[in-house]
Amino acid sequence: MKIQLSLIAAAMALAAGSATAQTQGVSKNEIVIGSIQDLSGPLAGFGKQVRLGMMLRVDEVNEQGGINGRKVKLLIEDSGYDPRRAVLAAQKLVNQDKIFAMVAHIGTAQNMAAMPVQFQKNVVNFFPVTAAREMYEPFHKLKYSFAATYFDQMRQAVPALVKEKGAKQICTMYQDDEFGLEVFRGAEAGLKEAGLQFAEVTTYKRGATDFASQMQKLASAKCDFVVMGTIIRETIGGIATARRLGFNPTFVGSSAAYTDLIHKLGGPAMNGFYATMTSQHPYLDEASQPIRFWANKYKTMFNEDPTVFSAYGYGAVDSYLRAVEKAGANLTTETFIKAMDTMKIPPDIFGSPEMTFSPTKRLGNNISRMSQIQEGRWKVVSDYPKAK
């Protein structure tokens, strides 16, 4: 009898151990989530904003008593935007801090480097802050992405804006790397669907600061519409150079260029520039009362103005908490996945579209809308197209 009882006790202990391993980061009173941000590298400004947005939503939920009786603990590590440091950060969060999920990790290469560390321990990669297709392809049960890809953004937006503007000579300048190529390929695919093609193409190397030759080439080709596969400095430098040359086509970029830094740093020369986007930049005096209230709450808490990256961080945590709540008191990776695979996340206050997921669908939505810089600030100028 003693032997049988010992065997039963051992089996129960083994089962308990298995449950604990499966649900690392979850206790009776707490859920531990992690995030990796750039807090010291080239995107440190963005990383800080994502972090503060996440902190605000975590503070809100904890003030309300948590989710299903559990408070949320948020741990953040700095990658410096270096994939090697992202691996070390992931190892600490996953193996030492025992996080339950990785939420809103910033950067494409950084996510790709860290995901194997997470997946080995059954840790979900939730809503990374990047519009790369690798965030949901190839399929993996632990991948969930919210961002319409650069490819889909441009495929849908470019032909619609070309038609609206009546453009005749469609051209592009893009960064000669995978990011720029995704913007170029998406625009090219959209033009092809509309029976159009680029009249002129020019590129630049990452880190370039002089865009005179590229803009002279496009001006000589009499381009009246230019797709910009650029981020911040290159967007500002390229458009400013064009203005000095008296070259004033319609310029359009991807969500990588949708940041208040474009008009803050570029000044009046940036007026008229279009960019694809989903979440709306939260100005403190925004006409939308919910956005204005949220932006002022953020400013009160952190003593600085929020940005669209603050909204990304806030929205990622909010969506994550919806799935945790739906998973119920018995929170495990498997119950979380089951909840996510039947989730319908409604549009948020920043105007992001409805997102849906399924056992075979790991991208929440593939559509974006358009904003334009008018009088030194972003204005939403189009609604979402029907998803294709």
URSULLIN-V178872 format. One record per backbone hydrogen bond with DSSP energy under -1.0 kcal/mol. CO is the residue of the C=O (numbers start at 1). NH is the residue of the N-H. E is the energy in kcal/mol with one decimal. If there is no record, write none. Layout:
# URSULLIN-V178872
CO/NH/E  CO/NH/E
This chain:
# URSULLIN-V178872
1/5/-2.8  2/6/-2.4  3/7/-2.4  4/8/-2.6  5/9/-2.7  6/10/-2.6  7/11/-2.5  8/12/-2.5  9/13/-2.4  10/14/-2.5  11/15/-2.5  12/16/-2.5  13/17/-2.4  14/18/-2.3  15/19/-2.4  16/20/-2.4  17/21/-2.3  18/22/-2.2  19/23/-1.8  23/26/-1.8  25/32/-2.8  29/71/-2.7  30/27/-2.9  31/73/-3.2  32/100/-3.7  33/75/-2.5  34/103/-3.0  35/77/-2.3  36/106/-1.9  37/79/-2.5  41/44/-1.7  43/47/-2.8  44/48/-2.5  45/49/-1.6  46/50/-2.6  47/51/-2.3  48/52/-2.3  49/53/-2.3  50/54/-2.3  51/55/-2.4  52/56/-2.2  53/57/-1.6  54/58/-2.3  55/59/-2.7  56/60/-2.1  57/61/-2.3  58/62/-2.3  59/63/-2.2  60/64/-1.2  61/66/-2.9  62/65/-1.5  67/70/-2.0  70/67/-2.8  71/31/-2.4  73/33/-2.8  75/35/-1.7  77/37/-2.5  79/82/-1.7  82/86/-2.1  83/87/-1.7  84/88/-1.6  85/89/-2.6  86/90/-2.5  87/91/-2.5  88/92/-2.0  89/93/-2.6  90/94/-3.1  91/95/-2.2  92/96/-1.4  92/97/-2.8  93/99/-2.2  101/34/-2.7  102/126/-3.4  105/129/-2.0  107/111/-1.6  108/112/-2.3  109/113/-1.7  110/114/-1.8  111/115/-2.5  114/118/-1.6  115/119/-3.1  116/120/-1.5  118/121/-1.4  118/123/-2.2  119/122/-1.3  124/102/-2.8  125/144/-2.0  126/104/-2.6  128/130/-1.7  129/107/-1.5  131/150/-1.3  132/135/-1.5  133/136/-1.9  133/137/-1.9  140/143/-2.0  142/125/-3.3  144/127/-2.3  145/364/-2.8  149/153/-2.9  150/154/-2.2  151/155/-2.4  152/156/-1.9  153/157/-2.4  154/158/-1.9  157/161/-2.4  158/162/-2.7  159/163/-2.0  160/164/-2.1  161/165/-2.4  162/166/-1.1  162/167/-1.9  169/224/-1.8  169/225/-1.3  170/199/-3.7  171/227/-2.7  172/202/-2.0  173/229/-2.7  174/204/-1.3  175/177/-2.5  177/181/-2.6  178/182/-1.9  179/183/-1.7  180/184/-2.6  181/185/-3.3  182/186/-2.1  183/187/-2.3  184/188/-2.8  185/189/-2.4  186/190/-2.1  187/191/-2.5  188/192/-2.3  189/193/-2.0  190/194/-1.1  191/196/-3.4  192/195/-1.5  200/172/-1.5  202/174/-1.7  204/176/-2.9  205/208/-2.1  211/215/-2.3  212/216/-2.4  213/217/-2.0  214/218/-2.0  215/219/-2.5  216/220/-2.4  217/221/-1.3  218/223/-2.0  219/222/-1.7  224/250/-1.8  225/171/-3.3  226/252/-2.1  227/173/-2.3  228/230/-1.3  229/175/-2.3  232/236/-2.5  233/237/-2.9  234/238/-2.4  235/239/-2.3  236/240/-2.5  237/241/-2.0  238/242/-2.0  239/243/-2.5  240/244/-1.9  241/245/-1.5  242/247/-2.9  243/246/-1.4  250/226/-3.3  251/274/-2.4  252/228/-3.5  253/276/-1.6  254/257/-1.9  255/258/-1.2  257/259/-1.5  259/262/-1.5  260/264/-2.3  261/265/-2.5  262/266/-1.8  263/267/-1.2  267/270/-2.1  268/271/-1.8  270/273/-2.1  273/373/-2.4  274/253/-2.2  275/371/-2.6  277/369/-3.1  281/283/-1.4  283/286/-1.6  288/292/-2.6  289/293/-2.8  290/294/-2.3  291/295/-3.0  292/296/-2.1  293/297/-1.9  294/298/-2.4  295/299/-2.3  296/300/-2.2  297/301/-2.0  298/302/-2.7  299/303/-2.1  307/311/-1.6  308/312/-1.9  309/313/-2.0  310/314/-2.4  311/315/-2.9  312/316/-2.3  313/317/-1.8  314/318/-2.3  315/319/-2.5  316/320/-2.1  317/321/-2.6  318/322/-1.6  319/323/-1.6  320/324/-2.2  321/325/-2.6  322/326/-2.0  323/327/-2.1  324/328/-1.0  329/331/-1.9  332/336/-2.4  333/337/-2.5  334/338/-2.2  335/339/-2.0  336/340/-2.7  337/341/-2.5  339/342/-1.3  340/343/-1.9  343/357/-1.6  345/355/-2.6  348/351/-1.8  350/280/-1.8  355/345/-2.8  361/358/-1.8  362/145/-2.9  364/356/-1.9  369/277/-2.1  370/381/-2.7  370/382/-1.3  371/275/-2.3  372/379/-2.4  373/272/-3.4  377/374/-2.8  379/372/-2.5
